[in-house]
Amino acid sequence: MTMRFTEIGQQLRQYRLESGLRAEEIAARLGVSRAALYRYEKGEVIKLDTIKRLAELLKISPLSLLGIGVEYVARATVYFDRIRVIEESTDQILQVAGQPPYLVTSDAYDSALAEVLAEAADAAGAERAALRVQSDQLLGILQSRKKVYQARRPSIIAILTVSSLQRFLEGGVGAGVPVSERARAQARAVAMAEVENIAALMEAEPIGVQLGLMGPSEPNGAFRILRSRERAYLAINPFRLEVHPAAQTGVAMITGADEALATHQKVAEALWRDALKGGAAAARVRELVRAARG
């Protein structure tokens, strides 16, 4: 339970920083002192009535705070920041379908994404400043996630799909963001290098990174399971890095419910068992790269 209070404290601190409110204002809304607020942020036990007021403040259910319910997230940057917080204590990441795992991408990926988002913001006229702020916020979150990964090195198991790799190769980094042909060509070149790196990782099978390639039948939706020694989360996310965060609508879901985790874990294990791995997976991925080059 101590670990759960730590996570509640992390959510409280995240809310304080994002809201722009002073600690005194938040403490007043919770009916506690500023010193108590800081203690809660550090993971001290919180009374049940304070948890109820905190849930109202965060606009989530008390059950979600206690790890029983589901967190619903309707903004892309908020979702990615929530994942950043979870990854700070994660030991294993299991990904099924979706985009190539961001954490194993190179610095060139980050640079290409930054350029695509910057060009899109510059072309947005009156909305330029707002788009810049959201872009910078997303890039900062992503860079923090990668730093945490490089420091902690949780294991990554990812089951990729042929269609997701093909879309990545065809559109490049930030495929859903409208940019010039020059920027798009550079984004495609970076994507091709990233997919070649995926093939190399499949072939080398380094400790801590296992990448497989799903067969012709694909799941209807992507998901991730993030595990630590004390806790596990299931994350189902509609938000994608290839689309500007301001242009995305949807609701992500994060839960620690045992039934949800067990059901998705069972699906992941079956898909991993049937997936191509090692040299066979690498060979198939390199075929996709050759086809994209024409």
Summary of the structure (lengths in Angstrom):
residues: 294
radius of gyration: 20.3
end to end distance: 55.5
largest distance: 65.0
contacts: 916
relative contact order: 0.14
helix: 61%
strand: 12%
